[in-house]
């Protein structure tokens, strides 16, 4: 589904990604772990299409399409979803309006009819319950006044509504207590299907006990230096990042 | 065609109002070295020659189009400050007599000019026996090189309430308007007055609003200058009684070379009163917006609660918004806050929306709609709210 080949990217002239190679197939969960500054967030932002990051070399194919030909919203419509490390507050824009606009845009791109208001509301209630997002929050502006955990749950809720093919969770576990972590992981596990895939970017091994990866990659100084199965995460936890340097 | 001084002189002789003429002459022409007049020269109002008594051109079609889709219980129509009973539906409205007052503590030459020249504006008396909920005032301005005056006054009897909307509509592009409004809310009464300006792009409009509140009354004054070259609103609220609460709201959005200025002054003269000011500004192209808000709390006005908020978004490199929130507090048991932010569209919020599949332009629309809705939603009459919302969104 996702083919990253020799990806180099910089921000403000500094090269952060120095040749990433990664291949993700449908149904797989890949974990990317690495110390601060290794390029984890840069990778997720480049995949989602943030304009501050410049791709200097390499290619990324998503379902055979060159994603650099696509705008951020087109990448979203094609099925790429980025769950943010720090979800932003958007005062004045209601949760319902926001998610409805996103869902309708995707349906339109795919040539499908948007769901009726009644169906849409039903869908919202269902997905909210699935991820444990309180009913009271949907009446509010996006993320406004939400706790850290609620913001993360909101991202998972959006994921449930948009049904992406590839979801990139960028340090979703940061700022979450163990209960919130479990709920987020449950949400992700419920949404997991044989035809979608996940890239879980995390600092700590803890999340990977709940979202079990098929492959673990260790990112260091802009390159993937080691890949292995889930036991690699435990080894890393035990030995620390100095082990891979 | 004559200039303002000459016109005023002739009126003063006709109506025998020497005190007012003296007051008028005692003021200098407002000029840019004065704090509240920094942003525009007013010489043209005094030195230009204008037609002060234009002929009527208003048609029923103008009225229909001007008030389209707005619901009301009574309609008052004015053209160039003169009442048009044939176009109005006002049987239920009690009209007050015109009073000329030289006792008002006039704030500048233009306010005195209005007092002397405004002939026949809306003078509404609301009593609790009236079953009116919403009065619509449609004020039209017409003619070539005209300078017109209108003064409205609203008196709300004890225990009564009313919502009034006034829409200012220009029928020509070379008219300038000097408008005044006075609102008196008696004890335990409530008045919501919303002003909307739909003026052509060369029209200038200066307004002075005075609100006097007695104990336990509620007054809401909101201003929505949607279009017009120069729209200046000056509001002063005096609270003369405990538990007099005030809401002052406004949304301004100057584009091209439009200029919108708001000067909003509230005097807490009695204890236990509350004031909430919410003014939001957007500016694009070379638009200029000004918000100057002050809350004055007298020494005996303990337990005052006042909140002033002014949030602005600049949509271009040449747009400007000046924000000056002020507090002058002499009592020691009060809660007063003011917040002012001026910035650009939150790029992180736009990116967040794009990553969810919302296009860049749609994301901006959503953000700006959310921004304006906070003020637009304070208007209680739904049809007026929608009229304002549609007009502002069209400008986005």
Interface residues (C-beta under 8 A of the other chain):
Chain A: X48 X49 X50 X71 X72 X73 X76 X77 X81 X82 X84 X87 X88 X89 X90 X91 X92 X93 X94 X97 X98 X99 X101 X102 X105 X106 X109 X141 X158 X162
Chain B: X346 X348 X349 X351 X352 X353 X354 X355 X356 X357 X358 X359 X360 X362 X366 X367 X369 X370 X371 X373 X374
